[in-house]
Amino acid sequence: YNVGSPHGLSIRELAETVRAALGTTNDIQVLGTPTGSPPSVYVPDTSRAMTELGLKVKVDLPEAIRLSAVPNP
């Protein structure tokens, strides 16, 4: 099963989301990206997990990043 979200984003968009979610100002460099080409976007097919297991997106990506990055005492 693919789990995650049915919403795609590019590596740059993911990096920008991580930076914003964690409140950092780190520079972002995406290496190996051809100029003038549309960004590649990966969207896992989560329909099987949603249909067969009843999985739903409950936490948006920025919150999932914050929860994953910050230790929970």
Contacts in CASP RR format, 6 or more apart in sequence:
PFRMAT RR
TARGET T0000
AUTHOR 0000-0000-0000
METHOD contacts of the structure
MODEL  1
YNVGSPHGLSIRELAETVRAALGTTNDIQVLGTPTGSPPSVYVPDTSRAM
TELGLKVKVDLPEAIRLSAVPNP
1 46 0 8 1.000
1 48 0 8 1.000
1 49 0 8 1.000
1 52 0 8 1.000
1 53 0 8 1.000
1 55 0 8 1.000
2 44 0 8 1.000
2 45 0 8 1.000
2 46 0 8 1.000
2 48 0 8 1.000
2 49 0 8 1.000
3 44 0 8 1.000
3 46 0 8 1.000
3 49 0 8 1.000
3 55 0 8 1.000
4 44 0 8 1.000
4 46 0 8 1.000
4 57 0 8 1.000
5 46 0 8 1.000
5 57 0 8 1.000
5 61 0 8 1.000
6 43 0 8 1.000
6 44 0 8 1.000
6 45 0 8 1.000
6 46 0 8 1.000
6 47 0 8 1.000
6 57 0 8 1.000
7 43 0 8 1.000
7 61 0 8 1.000
8 41 0 8 1.000
8 42 0 8 1.000
8 43 0 8 1.000
9 17 0 8 1.000
9 41 0 8 1.000
9 42 0 8 1.000
9 61 0 8 1.000
10 39 0 8 1.000
10 40 0 8 1.000
10 41 0 8 1.000
11 30 0 8 1.000
11 33 0 8 1.000
11 39 0 8 1.000
11 40 0 8 1.000
12 28 0 8 1.000
12 30 0 8 1.000
12 33 0 8 1.000
12 39 0 8 1.000
13 39 0 8 1.000
15 28 0 8 1.000
15 30 0 8 1.000
16 28 0 8 1.000
17 61 0 8 1.000
17 62 0 8 1.000
17 65 0 8 1.000
18 65 0 8 1.000
19 25 0 8 1.000
19 26 0 8 1.000
19 28 0 8 1.000
20 62 0 8 1.000
21 61 0 8 1.000
21 62 0 8 1.000
21 63 0 8 1.000
21 65 0 8 1.000
21 66 0 8 1.000
21 69 0 8 1.000
22 65 0 8 1.000
22 66 0 8 1.000
22 69 0 8 1.000
33 39 0 8 1.000
46 55 0 8 1.000
49 55 0 8 1.000
50 56 0 8 1.000
59 67 0 8 1.000
END
